[in-house]
Amino acid sequence: MNVRVVLEPSDEGGYTAVVPSLPGCISEGETRDEALANIREAIELYLEPVEDDLSSIPGVEVIEIAI
């Protein structure tokens, strides 16, 4: 899955990363690489509960597709 991440320098130093397509999915890091690693983890955690909730419903099939 590919998502667009907005990465911008923070006023306090470091970087802020935001995923516009996932409301509230935001992270920070002291360096560009750290901010990107942190937002990758935030995205995984953001999406994980959805997959868990759906897979527990009888008859529901969770399928991954590339977009």
Residue pairs with C-beta under 8 A, 6 or more apart in sequence:
1 64
1 66
1 67
2 66
2 67
3 19
3 21
3 22
3 43
4 19
4 20
4 21
5 17
5 18
5 19
5 36
5 39
6 17
6 18
6 19
6 20
7 15
7 16
7 17
7 32
7 35
7 36
7 39
8 15
8 16
8 18
9 15
9 16
10 16
10 28
13 30
14 28
14 29
14 30
14 31
14 34
14 35
15 28
15 29
15 30
15 31
15 32
15 34
15 35
16 26
16 27
16 28
16 35
17 26
17 27
17 28
17 29
17 35
17 36
17 38
17 39
17 42
18 25
18 26
18 39
19 25
19 26
19 39
19 42
19 43
19 46
22 43
22 46
22 47
24 46
25 39
25 42
25 43
25 46
26 39
26 42
27 35
27 38
27 39
27 41
27 42
28 35
28 38
29 35
29 36
29 37
29 38
51 62
54 60
54 62
55 62
